[in-house]
Structures are given as C-alpha cells and as structure tokens.
C-alpha cells in the first residue's frame, strides 16, 4: 500500500500526542516524530509552487501512520541525539 494514506493526519496527531504524554508520564525521553515529519512536509511543499501538501506528506509514510524510509531519515536527521532510543522503541 505504499503511498496510500488510509489514516488521517488528525488521527495520527492524536496518536502521537498520546505517545508523547505516556513518555512524559513514565519519564522516558521521547521524540515528536510527527512534528518532524509535518515540518519537513510543509517545507517541501513550500519549495515549489503547485506542490500539494497531502501528496508530499504521503511520501513520508507507508500508510499515514508508519514511516517510510524518507520519513525515518527525516526523524533521524532532525532528532540525532535521541536516534538510538527512538529506533529501539519502534
């Protein structure tokens, strides 16, 4: 199903918020991968006139929740101090 998003960004944000909340509650360092991806997709969309945000965003996910290779690369590049921990949790 690569490229097809069967989950909405809004629902994915809710899931991400719960994960961040749980990490805080358990005093476990967390990474806001969702924000990293949304920021990257927004930047990429704004790079060229006519880019469609939803289409750009879909390239970072396999299905709207699980990251693609491009998505993981973005998170790792942005959150390098937490990379080992993040990858262990995935």
Secondary structure by P-SEA (a helix, b strand, c coil): ccccccccaaaaaaaaaaaaaaaaaacccccaaaaaaaaaaaaaaaccccccaaaaaaaaccccccccaaaaaaaaaacccaaaaaaaac
